[in-house]
Amino acid sequence: LCGTAHYGMEFKYQDTPKHITVIVDGDWSGDSVTCKSTSAGCILHGSHMLESWSVTQQVISLSSAESEFYAIGSGCSRGLTVKNVLNELAAMHPGTDAIGMKVKTGSDAARGMLHRHGVGRVRHLATSFLWIQAALRDKEFDIERIEGKQNPIDIGTKVVDADNLRRSLPRLSVGSLRELGWHIPQTSLTATLFLIYGSTPTAAVTSMHDPPQCEVKVVMD
């Protein structure tokens, strides 16, 4: 963390996306003491990352497919909350299209479990997660495959090297602000909001006036 204090999240101007993207990953039995697995993921609205997480699963998984299935469930619960909030806001503006949701995982076995009815042959599967099977059948979201090397959420479940980190973070709109010539706040535990008009950063602001073609950066120090 000390080496990434100058990193920030970038929110570029973009057209309204038609869906949010939830990318998930699981690490099977990563805790050597409890043998519990890890669920990690993020929610992207276009290129904007709205949420990210890396949490320990409460159920002890007996296979990597099971841990990936629970990671999908964790991502779906968070993603559907964001999707419903965005659609509630869209309903306030007639003519605005509803937003869909795509879930991406690198596990073919977990996707196969998702398309089943019930636990199937996986007798140990926690029934509290079976709701995502019904949600998929009801077309609440779409499930897609993402290649392991293209999955930036590996950084939430595994120890990765510097090259992998530099390759993954830009896919989450996270990067070094020093490379962009930004001033880095010196106050500990502060968040500063910047507006960029063109390529020239303005001073920190506390309110927004919806300027055209603007970018927003949040700098954590």
Protein Blocks (a to p, Z undefined) as FASTA:
>chain_A
ZZmmmgccddddddddfbdcddddddehkblklopacddddddehjacfbdcddddfbdc
fbfklmmmmmmmmmmmmmmmmmmmmmmmmmmmghiacdddddddfbfklmmmmmpgcjkj
mlmbcfklmmmmmmmmnopaccddddfklmmklmmmbccdfklmmmmmmmnopacfklno
pacdfbghiacddddehjaccdddfbdehiahiacddddZZ
